[in-house]
Amino acid sequence: MIRKNHLIPGTMKSAEMEQLNDGYKRTFLGSRNPVKLPVLSTSQKKDLVKFAGNKYVLDYIHYSVVMSKMRRFAYFSAVNIDGTKWVDNDRSGTWKKDARIKEQFGRELYNADRSDFDKGHLVKREDPEWGDKTTALSAGENTFIYTNCVPQHRKLNQEIWEELEKYILHKGAISNKLKVSVFTGPVLSDKDGIFVTRVNDAEVKIPNLFWKIITWVKSDGKTYAVGFVQSQEKYLVDDGIIKKQPIPSKAGARTTADEDFFEHIRFKDGNTYQVRIEDIEGLTGLKFDWPAVIKPYASSSPSLISAKKSVPNRDNYKFQKSKIRRKTGIELEGLQLK
């Protein structure tokens, strides 16, 4: 059992954090179904935030994060979810910095002028909340750390992307009593829009795209993986949060848009798309070296994901709050967690 008061980064010594935070486990889905962390490119390896010598994987309770030194945001997060041991906790936690590293944004970004965006969790607060009650509660609180968040417009963070996350946890892992491993991150593009407010007298690029990959083992004993992408650029531009960067072309200078630099993939702002794992590799520069993992979504064209939110009955809301939160109307091709 993990003691709650030992989990607040900034109040603990690095050695204590390393001992208590078990992090992402590659064999979580089974010793015959290992899913290792993404492989970073050569340039990404040179840009890692390192601590305690040459370490770069920041471990927390049931999840891990790898950070970009230049951008001060995560390259990716990886979380293990055990649907058989999940605990339904109330939201609890206070945002803090991780004392092990310096290269991370905190209040200086999220409280800055014109910072009309959420602290978007990469690892959803509920995902690592499994195990005994104390561990589950501490795991949720442990997600409120700035290394685990990226600026996300409220329309992205509270609509379809949120519904997708609920689908993974509640309809996938919990309802089917499965173990699931989820990878999430921003696409750290050089062409991301620039935040209109300078932070510590420096420009900050706000990620436009986010990606998510879900891995699980089906009844045939094989590991499967599906991937998703969503954009927030138009939301940020329309609300005056970022400035789009001009890029040169044969016809002269023009402003950048999704279709200008995301290869053959075309994304409409604010929509969530299912894509091939290979497409996420192309966007991020990461390599998901999983030769034994089956990837059922094979279409070269992104597939639009839609969701219908249920309207709760106010008379029953007090008693059915937990069940209402878990409802989802998303239909996903390839995501058959049975």
C-alpha positions as YAML, in Angstrom:
chain: A
units: angstrom
residues:
- id: 1
  name: MET
  ca: [0.00, 0.00, 0.00]
- id: 2
  name: ILE
  ca: [1.27, 3.48, -0.92]
- id: 3
  name: ARG
  ca: [0.88, 6.16, 1.68]
- id: 4
  name: LYS
  ca: [-0.96, 9.19, 0.34]
- id: 5
  name: ASN
  ca: [1.29, 11.81, 1.91]
- id: 6
  name: HIS
  ca: [4.29, 10.42, 0.08]
- id: 7
  name: LEU
  ca: [3.00, 11.24, -3.37]
- id: 8
  name: ILE
  ca: [3.18, 14.98, -3.80]
- id: 9
  name: PRO
  ca: [6.00, 15.89, -6.19]
- id: 10
  name: GLY
  ca: [7.91, 18.85, -4.80]
- id: 11
  name: THR
  ca: [7.70, 17.58, -1.23]
- id: 12
  name: MET
  ca: [9.55, 14.32, -1.85]
- id: 13
  name: LYS
  ca: [13.14, 13.48, -2.52]
- id: 14
  name: SER
  ca: [13.85, 12.02, -5.96]
- id: 15
  name: ALA
  ca: [14.87, 8.66, -4.48]
- id: 16
  name: GLU
  ca: [11.55, 8.38, -2.65]
- id: 17
  name: MET
  ca: [9.59, 9.16, -5.81]
- id: 18
  name: GLU
  ca: [11.52, 6.57, -7.79]
- id: 19
  name: GLN
  ca: [10.77, 3.92, -5.16]
- id: 20
  name: LEU
  ca: [7.05, 4.64, -4.77]
- id: 21
  name: ASN
  ca: [6.07, 5.34, -8.38]
- id: 22
  name: ASP
  ca: [6.11, 2.07, -10.30]
- id: 23
  name: GLY
  ca: [5.47, 3.60, -13.73]
- id: 24
  name: TYR
  ca: [4.35, 2.00, -16.97]
- id: 25
  name: LYS
  ca: [4.96, -1.75, -17.26]
- id: 26
  name: ARG
  ca: [5.66, -3.19, -20.71]
- id: 27
  name: THR
  ca: [4.47, -6.67, -19.68]
- id: 28
  name: PHE
  ca: [1.26, -5.39, -18.07]
- id: 29
  name: LEU
  ca: [-0.91, -7.08, -20.72]
- id: 30
  name: GLY
  ca: [0.93, -10.35, -20.11]
- id: 31
  name: SER
  ca: [4.43, -11.75, -20.39]
- id: 32
  name: ARG
  ca: [3.54, -13.05, -23.87]
- id: 33
  name: ASN
  ca: [2.11, -9.70, -24.93]
- id: 34
  name: PRO
  ca: [4.79, -7.09, -24.18]
- id: 35
  name: VAL
  ca: [4.15, -3.54, -25.40]
- id: 36
  name: LYS
  ca: [7.25, -1.42, -24.97]
- id: 37
  name: LEU
  ca: [7.49, 2.34, -24.88]
- id: 38
  name: PRO
  ca: [7.71, 4.21, -28.20]
- id: 39
  name: VAL
  ca: [11.17, 4.51, -29.72]
- id: 40
  name: LEU
  ca: [12.36, 8.09, -30.08]
- id: 41
  name: SER
  ca: [14.04, 9.46, -33.18]
- id: 42
  name: THR
  ca: [17.69, 10.55, -33.16]
- id: 43
  name: SER
  ca: [16.75, 14.23, -32.83]
- id: 44
  name: GLN
  ca: [14.24, 13.48, -30.07]
- id: 45
  name: LYS
  ca: [16.86, 11.57, -28.09]
- id: 46
  name: LYS
  ca: [19.05, 14.68, -28.14]
- id: 47
  name: ASP
  ca: [16.13, 16.74, -26.82]
- id: 48
  name: LEU
  ca: [15.18, 14.62, -23.80]
- id: 49
  name: VAL
  ca: [14.72, 16.04, -20.33]
- id: 50
  name: LYS
  ca: [17.06, 13.98, -18.14]
- id: 51
  name: PHE
  ca: [17.40, 13.64, -14.38]
- id: 52
  name: ALA
  ca: [19.35, 11.65, -11.79]
- id: 53
  name: GLY
  ca: [22.19, 11.10, -14.22]
- id: 54
  name: ASN
  ca: [20.96, 9.78, -17.55]
- id: 55
  name: LYS
  ca: [17.36, 8.85, -16.70]
- id: 56
  name: TYR
  ca: [14.59, 10.29, -18.86]
- id: 57
  name: VAL
  ca: [11.45, 8.23, -18.15]
- id: 58
  name: LEU
  ca: [9.49, 9.94, -15.39]
- id: 59
  name: ASP
  ca: [7.60, 7.23, -13.52]
- id: 60
  name: TYR
  ca: [4.39, 7.86, -11.58]
- id: 61
  name: ILE
  ca: [1.76, 5.48, -10.16]
- id: 62
  name: HIS
  ca: [0.80, 3.15, -13.03]
- id: 63
  name: TYR
  ca: [2.03, 5.56, -15.73]
- id: 64
  name: SER
  ca: [5.14, 7.21, -17.19]
- id: 65
  name: VAL
  ca: [6.00, 10.38, -19.12]
- id: 66
  name: VAL
  ca: [8.90, 11.31, -21.43]
- id: 67
  name: MET
  ca: [9.57, 15.06, -21.85]
- id: 68
  name: SER
  ca: [10.96, 17.35, -24.57]
- id: 69
  name: LYS
  ca: [13.61, 19.70, -23.22]
- id: 70
  name: MET
  ca: [13.12, 22.34, -25.90]
- id: 71
  name: ARG
  ca: [9.30, 22.40, -25.87]
- id: 72
  name: ARG
  ca: [8.86, 21.60, -22.14]
- id: 73
  name: PHE
  ca: [5.91, 19.37, -23.00]
- id: 74
  name: ALA
  ca: [5.70, 15.58, -23.09]
- id: 75
  name: TYR
  ca: [6.64, 13.58, -26.13]
- id: 76
  name: PHE
  ca: [4.23, 10.97, -24.80]
- id: 77
  name: SER
  ca: [2.63, 9.41, -21.76]
- id: 78
  name: ALA
  ca: [1.98, 5.70, -21.22]
- id: 79
  name: VAL
  ca: [-0.51, 4.29, -18.70]
- id: 80
  name: ASN
  ca: [-1.57, 0.81, -17.59]
- id: 81
  name: ILE
  ca: [-5.30, 0.45, -16.81]
- id: 82
  name: ASP
  ca: [-6.65, -2.55, -14.92]
- id: 83
  name: GLY
  ca: [-10.40, -2.73, -15.45]
- id: 84
  name: THR
  ca: [-10.72, -5.55, -12.92]
- id: 85
  name: LYS
  ca: [-9.35, -3.42, -10.07]
- id: 86
  name: TRP
  ca: [-10.58, 0.04, -10.97]
- id: 87
  name: VAL
  ca: [-11.89, 2.23, -8.11]
- id: 88
  name: ASP
  ca: [-14.54, 4.94, -8.64]
- id: 89
  name: ASN
  ca: [-13.07, 7.96, -6.81]
- id: 90
  name: ASP
  ca: [-14.19, 11.58, -6.69]
- id: 91
  name: ARG
  ca: [-11.96, 14.07, -8.46]
- id: 92
  name: SER
  ca: [-9.14, 15.15, -6.15]
- id: 93
  name: GLY
  ca: [-5.76, 16.73, -6.79]
- id: 94
  name: THR
  ca: [-3.72, 19.94, -6.94]
- id: 95
  name: TRP
  ca: [-1.46, 20.86, -9.85]
- id: 96
  name: LYS
  ca: [2.24, 20.80, -8.99]
- id: 97
  name: LYS
  ca: [5.59, 20.62, -10.71]
- id: 98
  name: ASP
  ca: [7.78, 17.54, -10.65]
- id: 99
  name: ALA
  ca: [10.76, 18.34, -8.40]
- id: 100
  name: ARG
  ca: [13.03, 16.00, -10.37]
- id: 101
  name: ILE
  ca: [13.25, 18.26, -13.44]
- id: 102
  name: LYS
  ca: [13.34, 21.95, -14.34]
- id: 103
  name: GLU
  ca: [12.13, 21.82, -17.94]
- id: 104
  name: GLN
  ca: [8.35, 22.00, -17.49]
- id: 105
  name: PHE
  ca: [5.69, 24.69, -17.65]
- id: 106
  name: GLY
  ca: [3.56, 25.51, -14.61]
- id: 107
  name: ARG
  ca: [1.61, 28.53, -13.48]
- id: 108
  name: GLU
  ca: [3.79, 30.83, -15.56]
- id: 109
  name: LEU
  ca: [2.07, 29.40, -18.66]
- id: 110
  name: TYR
  ca: [-1.36, 28.32, -17.44]
- id: 111
  name: ASN
  ca: [-1.99, 31.56, -15.51]
- id: 112
  name: ALA
  ca: [-0.51, 33.85, -18.16]
- id: 113
  name: ASP
  ca: [-2.52, 36.56, -19.89]
- id: 114
  name: ARG
  ca: [-4.76, 35.10, -22.65]
- id: 115
  name: SER
  ca: [-4.21, 31.54, -21.40]
- id: 116
  name: ASP
  ca: [-7.80, 30.59, -22.18]
- id: 117
  name: PHE
  ca: [-7.05, 26.87, -22.30]
- id: 118
  name: ASP
  ca: [-7.32, 23.91, -19.95]
- id: 119
  name: LYS
  ca: [-4.53, 21.99, -18.28]
- id: 120
  name: GLY
  ca: [-5.27, 19.01, -20.49]
- id: 121
  name: HIS
  ca: [-4.41, 15.71, -18.80]
- id: 122
  name: LEU
  ca: [-2.48, 13.34, -21.06]
- id: 123
  name: VAL
  ca: [-3.11, 10.47, -18.68]
- id: 124
  name: LYS
  ca: [-6.75, 10.85, -17.71]
- id: 125
  name: ARG
  ca: [-7.18, 11.26, -13.94]
- id: 126
  name: GLU
  ca: [-9.31, 8.12, -13.63]
- id: 127
  name: ASP
  ca: [-7.13, 5.80, -15.72]
- id: 128
  name: PRO
  ca: [-4.50, 4.85, -13.10]
- id: 129
  name: GLU
  ca: [-7.06, 4.71, -10.27]
- id: 130
  name: TRP
  ca: [-6.92, 1.00, -9.64]
- id: 131
  name: GLY
  ca: [-5.61, -1.28, -6.90]
- id: 132
  name: ASP
  ca: [-6.50, -0.86, -3.23]
- id: 133
  name: LYS
  ca: [-8.48, 2.24, -2.27]
- id: 134
  name: THR
  ca: [-5.49, 4.22, -0.97]
- id: 135
  name: THR
  ca: [-3.31, 3.46, -3.99]
- id: 136
  name: ALA
  ca: [-6.15, 4.24, -6.42]
- id: 137
  name: LEU
  ca: [-6.86, 7.59, -4.78]
- id: 138
  name: SER
  ca: [-3.17, 8.50, -4.71]
- id: 139
  name: ALA
  ca: [-2.78, 7.47, -8.34]
- id: 140
  name: GLY
  ca: [-5.49, 9.88, -9.40]
- id: 141
  name: GLU
  ca: [-4.00, 12.72, -7.38]
- id: 142
  name: ASN
  ca: [-0.62, 11.88, -8.90]
- id: 143
  name: THR
  ca: [-1.90, 12.80, -12.38]
- id: 144
  name: PHE
  ca: [-2.15, 16.47, -11.37]
- id: 145
  name: ILE
  ca: [1.44, 17.17, -12.29]
- id: 146
  name: TYR
  ca: [2.50, 19.62, -14.99]
- id: 147
  name: THR
  ca: [4.54, 17.04, -16.88]
- id: 148
  name: ASN
  ca: [1.23, 15.23, -17.49]
- id: 149
  name: CYS
  ca: [-0.58, 18.14, -19.10]
- id: 150
  name: VAL
  ca: [-0.52, 20.20, -22.28]
- id: 151
  name: PRO
  ca: [-2.60, 23.30, -23.12]
- id: 152
  name: GLN
  ca: [-5.89, 22.10, -24.58]
- id: 153
  name: HIS
  ca: [-8.77, 24.24, -25.73]
- id: 154
  name: ARG
  ca: [-11.91, 23.54, -23.71]
- id: 155
  name: LYS
  ca: [-13.79, 22.40, -26.83]
- id: 156
  name: LEU
  ca: [-11.20, 19.68, -27.41]
- id: 157
  name: ASN
  ca: [-10.72, 18.75, -23.77]
- id: 158
  name: GLN
  ca: [-14.41, 18.56, -22.86]
- id: 159
  name: GLU
  ca: [-16.16, 17.12, -25.90]
- id: 160
  name: ILE
  ca: [-15.32, 14.26, -28.29]
- id: 161
  name: TRP
  ca: [-11.80, 13.64, -26.94]
- id: 162
  name: GLU
  ca: [-13.27, 13.35, -23.45]
- id: 163
  name: GLU
  ca: [-15.91, 10.94, -24.72]
- id: 164
  name: LEU
  ca: [-13.21, 8.82, -26.37]
- id: 165
  name: GLU
  ca: [-11.33, 8.63, -23.06]
- id: 166
  name: LYS
  ca: [-14.52, 7.59, -21.26]
- id: 167
  name: TYR
  ca: [-15.13, 4.93, -23.89]
- id: 168
  name: ILE
  ca: [-11.66, 3.45, -23.37]
- id: 169
  name: LEU
  ca: [-11.99, 3.29, -19.59]
- id: 170
  name: HIS
  ca: [-15.64, 2.59, -18.88]
- id: 171
  name: LYS
  ca: [-16.95, 0.70, -21.92]
- id: 172
  name: GLY
  ca: [-13.64, -0.92, -22.74]
- id: 173
  name: ALA
  ca: [-11.54, -1.73, -19.69]
- id: 174
  name: ILE
  ca: [-14.14, -1.74, -16.88]
- id: 175
  name: SER
  ca: [-17.20, -3.22, -18.62]
- id: 176
  name: ASN
  ca: [-15.15, -5.96, -20.24]
- id: 177
  name: LYS
  ca: [-12.85, -6.44, -17.20]
- id: 178
  name: LEU
  ca: [-9.76, -5.95, -19.31]
- id: 179
  name: LYS
  ca: [-6.26, -4.69, -18.90]
- id: 180
  name: VAL
  ca: [-5.51, -1.88, -21.36]
- id: 181
  name: SER
  ca: [-2.39, 0.19, -22.04]
- id: 182
  name: VAL
  ca: [-2.84, 3.66, -23.52]
- id: 183
  name: PHE
  ca: [-0.27, 6.01, -25.10]
- id: 184
  name: THR
  ca: [-1.07, 9.71, -25.53]
- id: 185
  name: GLY
  ca: [0.82, 12.79, -26.61]
- id: 186
  name: PRO
  ca: [0.89, 16.05, -28.51]
- id: 187
  name: VAL
  ca: [2.41, 16.32, -31.96]
- id: 188
  name: LEU
  ca: [5.33, 18.66, -31.29]
- id: 189
  name: SER
  ca: [5.58, 20.31, -34.70]
- id: 190
  name: ASP
  ca: [7.93, 23.16, -35.57]
- id: 191
  name: LYS
  ca: [4.93, 24.78, -37.26]
- id: 192
  name: ASP
  ca: [2.69, 24.85, -34.19]
- id: 193
  name: GLY
  ca: [1.02, 28.20, -33.50]
- id: 194
  name: ILE
  ca: [2.73, 30.67, -31.17]
- id: 195
  name: PHE
  ca: [1.02, 31.66, -27.92]
- id: 196
  name: VAL
  ca: [0.17, 35.38, -28.05]
- id: 197
  name: THR
  ca: [1.71, 35.96, -24.61]
- id: 198
  name: ARG
  ca: [5.44, 35.52, -24.05]
- id: 199
  name: VAL
  ca: [6.30, 33.35, -21.05]
- id: 200
  name: ASN
  ca: [9.51, 34.14, -19.17]
- id: 201
  name: ASP
  ca: [10.30, 36.47, -22.07]
- id: 202
  name: ALA
  ca: [10.22, 33.61, -24.59]
- id: 203
  name: GLU
  ca: [7.82, 32.43, -27.28]
- id: 204
  name: VAL
  ca: [5.81, 29.28, -26.54]
- id: 205
  name: LYS
  ca: [4.45, 27.05, -29.29]
- id: 206
  name: ILE
  ca: [1.12, 25.43, -28.43]
- id: 207
  name: PRO
  ca: [0.63, 21.94, -29.92]
- id: 208
  name: ASN
  ca: [-2.07, 21.77, -32.56]
- id: 209
  name: LEU
  ca: [-2.56, 18.01, -32.80]
- id: 210
  name: PHE
  ca: [-2.98, 15.28, -30.18]
- id: 211
  name: TRP
  ca: [-2.78, 11.53, -30.67]
- id: 212
  name: LYS
  ca: [-3.79, 8.46, -28.69]
- id: 213
  name: ILE
  ca: [-3.06, 4.74, -29.13]
- id: 214
  name: ILE
  ca: [-4.92, 1.97, -27.27]
- id: 215
  name: THR
  ca: [-3.50, -1.54, -26.86]
- id: 216
  name: TRP
  ca: [-5.25, -4.59, -25.41]
- id: 217
  name: VAL
  ca: [-5.37, -8.39, -25.66]
- id: 218
  name: LYS
  ca: [-8.42, -10.09, -27.19]
- id: 219
  name: SER
  ca: [-9.79, -13.54, -26.45]
- id: 220
  name: ASP
  ca: [-7.56, -15.00, -29.19]
- id: 221
  name: GLY
  ca: [-4.55, -14.15, -27.01]
- id: 222
  name: LYS
  ca: [-3.21, -11.58, -29.49]
- id: 223
  name: THR
  ca: [-2.43, -7.92, -28.84]
- id: 224
  name: TYR
  ca: [-4.28, -5.25, -30.81]
- id: 225
  name: ALA
  ca: [-3.72, -1.51, -31.23]
- id: 226
  name: VAL
  ca: [-5.80, 1.35, -32.64]
- id: 227
  name: GLY
  ca: [-4.94, 5.05, -32.96]
- id: 228
  name: PHE
  ca: [-6.70, 8.42, -32.97]
- id: 229
  name: VAL
  ca: [-5.86, 12.06, -33.72]
- id: 230
  name: GLN
  ca: [-7.58, 15.38, -32.99]
- id: 231
  name: SER
  ca: [-6.76, 19.00, -33.88]
- id: 232
  name: GLN
  ca: [-7.39, 22.19, -31.91]
- id: 233
  name: GLU
  ca: [-5.73, 24.82, -34.12]
- id: 234
  name: LYS
  ca: [-8.89, 26.57, -35.34]
- id: 235
  name: TYR
  ca: [-10.23, 26.85, -31.78]
- id: 236
  name: LEU
  ca: [-7.00, 28.47, -30.60]
- id: 237
  name: VAL
  ca: [-6.83, 30.86, -33.55]
- id: 238
  name: ASP
  ca: [-10.49, 31.87, -33.35]
- id: 239
  name: ASP
  ca: [-10.16, 32.69, -29.65]
- id: 240
  name: GLY
  ca: [-7.00, 34.73, -30.20]
- id: 241
  name: ILE
  ca: [-4.82, 32.36, -28.15]
- id: 242
  name: ILE
  ca: [-2.19, 31.64, -30.82]
- id: 243
  name: LYS
  ca: [-0.75, 33.23, -33.93]
- id: 244
  name: LYS
  ca: [-0.32, 30.96, -36.94]
- id: 245
  name: GLN
  ca: [3.16, 30.91, -38.41]
- id: 246
  name: PRO
  ca: [3.66, 32.01, -42.03]
- id: 247
  name: ILE
  ca: [5.55, 29.48, -44.13]
- id: 248
  name: PRO
  ca: [7.12, 30.07, -47.55]
- id: 249
  name: SER
  ca: [5.77, 28.59, -50.77]
- id: 250
  name: LYS
  ca: [6.41, 29.04, -54.48]
- id: 251
  name: ALA
  ca: [3.59, 31.55, -54.59]
- id: 252
  name: GLY
  ca: [5.03, 33.50, -51.67]
- id: 253
  name: ALA
  ca: [4.26, 33.62, -47.98]
- id: 254
  name: ARG
  ca: [1.08, 32.01, -46.69]
- id: 255
  name: THR
  ca: [-0.30, 30.90, -43.34]
- id: 256
  name: THR
  ca: [-0.09, 27.29, -42.34]
- id: 257
  name: ALA
  ca: [-3.07, 24.98, -42.03]
- id: 258
  name: ASP
  ca: [-3.50, 21.30, -41.21]
- id: 259
  name: GLU
  ca: [-3.29, 20.14, -44.83]
- id: 260
  name: ASP
  ca: [-0.08, 22.10, -45.41]
- id: 261
  name: PHE
  ca: [2.20, 19.93, -43.35]
- id: 262
  name: PHE
  ca: [0.49, 16.73, -42.22]
- id: 263
  name: GLU
  ca: [1.41, 14.71, -45.32]
- id: 264
  name: HIS
  ca: [-1.63, 13.05, -46.94]
- id: 265
  name: ILE
  ca: [-3.78, 13.18, -43.81]
- id: 266
  name: ARG
  ca: [-6.52, 15.82, -43.83]
- id: 267
  name: PHE
  ca: [-8.00, 16.82, -40.47]
- id: 268
  name: LYS
  ca: [-10.90, 19.16, -39.85]
- id: 269
  name: ASP
  ca: [-10.35, 21.20, -36.72]
- id: 270
  name: GLY
  ca: [-12.10, 19.94, -33.63]
- id: 271
  name: ASN
  ca: [-12.96, 16.52, -35.05]
- id: 272
  name: THR
  ca: [-11.53, 13.23, -33.82]
- id: 273
  name: TYR
  ca: [-10.28, 10.73, -36.39]
- id: 274
  name: GLN
  ca: [-9.25, 7.11, -36.23]
- id: 275
  name: VAL
  ca: [-5.99, 6.63, -38.14]
- id: 276
  name: ARG
  ca: [-3.36, 3.98, -38.75]
- id: 277
  name: ILE
  ca: [-0.55, 3.60, -36.23]
- id: 278
  name: GLU
  ca: [1.81, 4.27, -39.12]
- id: 279
  name: ASP
  ca: [0.19, 7.68, -39.63]
- id: 280
  name: ILE
  ca: [0.85, 8.61, -36.00]
- id: 281
  name: GLU
  ca: [4.46, 7.54, -36.47]
- id: 282
  name: GLY
  ca: [4.70, 9.88, -39.46]
- id: 283
  name: LEU
  ca: [3.23, 12.78, -37.52]
- id: 284
  name: THR
  ca: [5.26, 12.37, -34.34]
- id: 285
  name: GLY
  ca: [8.60, 10.92, -35.40]
- id: 286
  name: LEU
  ca: [8.09, 8.16, -32.84]
- id: 287
  name: LYS
  ca: [8.34, 4.48, -33.72]
- id: 288
  name: PHE
  ca: [5.94, 1.95, -32.22]
- id: 289
  name: ASP
  ca: [8.12, -1.10, -32.55]
- id: 290
  name: TRP
  ca: [5.47, -3.74, -31.93]
- id: 291
  name: PRO
  ca: [5.94, -6.44, -34.60]
- id: 292
  name: ALA
  ca: [3.54, -8.89, -32.92]
- id: 293
  name: VAL
  ca: [0.76, -6.34, -32.38]
- id: 294
  name: ILE
  ca: [-2.21, -6.49, -34.76]
- id: 295
  name: LYS
  ca: [-3.43, -3.15, -36.12]
- id: 296
  name: PRO
  ca: [-7.00, -3.68, -37.39]
- id: 297
  name: TYR
  ca: [-7.49, -0.20, -38.83]
- id: 298
  name: ALA
  ca: [-5.79, -0.36, -42.22]
- id: 299
  name: SER
  ca: [-7.46, 2.41, -44.21]
- id: 300
  name: SER
  ca: [-5.17, 5.11, -45.57]
- id: 301
  name: SER
  ca: [-8.01, 7.60, -45.05]
- id: 302
  name: PRO
  ca: [-8.80, 8.89, -41.55]
- id: 303
  name: SER
  ca: [-12.23, 7.87, -40.25]
- id: 304
  name: LEU
  ca: [-14.34, 10.52, -38.51]
- id: 305
  name: ILE
  ca: [-15.42, 9.61, -34.98]
- id: 306
  name: SER
  ca: [-18.71, 10.97, -33.65]
- id: 307
  name: ALA
  ca: [-20.39, 10.87, -30.26]
- id: 308
  name: LYS
  ca: [-23.89, 11.45, -28.95]
- id: 309
  name: LYS
  ca: [-24.04, 12.61, -25.37]
- id: 310
  name: SER
  ca: [-26.94, 11.43, -23.23]
- id: 311
  name: VAL
  ca: [-28.97, 14.07, -21.40]
- id: 312
  name: PRO
  ca: [-29.33, 12.98, -17.76]
- id: 313
  name: ASN
  ca: [-32.68, 12.84, -16.00]
- id: 314
  name: ARG
  ca: [-32.36, 15.54, -13.34]
- id: 315
  name: ASP
  ca: [-34.62, 13.65, -10.92]
- id: 316
  name: ASN
  ca: [-32.28, 10.67, -10.91]
- id: 317
  name: TYR
  ca: [-29.02, 12.57, -11.35]
- id: 318
  name: LYS
  ca: [-28.08, 12.53, -7.67]
- id: 319
  name: PHE
  ca: [-28.39, 8.76, -7.48]
- id: 320
  name: GLN
  ca: [-27.17, 7.87, -10.96]
- id: 321
  name: LYS
  ca: [-24.23, 10.29, -11.26]
- id: 322
  name: SER
  ca: [-21.62, 7.55, -11.56]
- id: 323
  name: LYS
  ca: [-23.55, 5.65, -14.23]
- id: 324
  name: ILE
  ca: [-24.30, 8.81, -16.23]
- id: 325
  name: ARG
  ca: [-20.63, 9.71, -16.32]
- id: 326
  name: ARG
  ca: [-19.81, 6.39, -17.92]
- id: 327
  name: LYS
  ca: [-22.34, 6.54, -20.76]
- id: 328
  name: THR
  ca: [-20.94, 6.98, -24.25]
- id: 329
  name: GLY
  ca: [-22.41, 6.82, -27.72]
- id: 330
  name: ILE
  ca: [-19.18, 6.53, -29.69]
- id: 331
  name: GLU
  ca: [-18.96, 3.99, -32.49]
- id: 332
  name: LEU
  ca: [-15.36, 3.10, -33.31]
- id: 333
  name: GLU
  ca: [-14.11, 0.93, -36.14]
- id: 334
  name: GLY
  ca: [-11.50, -1.58, -35.00]
- id: 335
  name: LEU
  ca: [-12.01, -0.93, -31.29]
- id: 336
  name: GLN
  ca: [-13.66, -4.20, -30.29]
- id: 337
  name: LEU
  ca: [-12.57, -4.83, -26.72]
- id: 338
  name: LYS
  ca: [-14.03, -8.31, -26.32]
...
